[in-house]
């Protein structure tokens, strides 16, 4: 450090300490100067060890016990804490995709999905997800996230050939300045209907709706898009932000019936003729699944894996087609897995890709 910079630090210290020593007397005196001293103390911690050495050097000029008393009081009354000065809590990141993909953080390959790391440094990251080889036409997905210390951010993404058919969401926690527990929803497209635990809450963007800490079910739906049902866990004192993208809904158009031209006049329809018109046996109707059941939504692949247990790494029992109804067995886990009946045996499907019908 240059001589000029060291002299500047000594000058700032000799300015502040007499001010605190000489002006903190009288009713409310410590309170009056605590905030100012707290701010300036943060400055000296930020300027490096040389400032700390000069603080020690002032031991001989000031009563150290009084200095420590003023310093401690300034931390408490000025809203400044040791935790806020030295907070280095790690951040967490959890990523799941369909199909499996390779995860890149700031350009570095960190493994495949499902990916989880609870020891990342807080800060901004560029996340790039590249789908595994073997699935043609799927484009990589890239997004930016800001990870906060002591909490985890969740990313879920389903690849598709067309960007309009991709779907997914990001869950992040932001500390609420008022200490309340809240939920916010941002969506693509905008102005989609939001339902929380079965109660409608208007349209997106939804900002800081106060909710109770714990598990909640959030449903977002919009005409022309596949509805999404997301299981979340609200944390006390945090605003849970859901940034969700819906996939466009595929609309099947039935082919138009071609009329047959006949030279002979058509007979006048009658109830008798209509009754005899269906001479061939009609196909047997598909057995109707009784409520409650789940309906498989669009997944981008045309099917949804049914797992033996409530985990993305559990054995696969088979694949349920989009639109298929599976009997619901009344169990929903905290991580958003629904227990269903599949081909005569119990299994689990992710709540991200189904709609529960009761």
Order of alpha helices (4+ residues) and beta strands (2+ residues): alpha-alpha-alpha-alpha-alpha-beta-beta-beta-beta-beta-beta-beta-beta-beta-beta-beta-beta-beta-beta-beta-alpha-beta-beta-beta-beta-beta-beta-beta
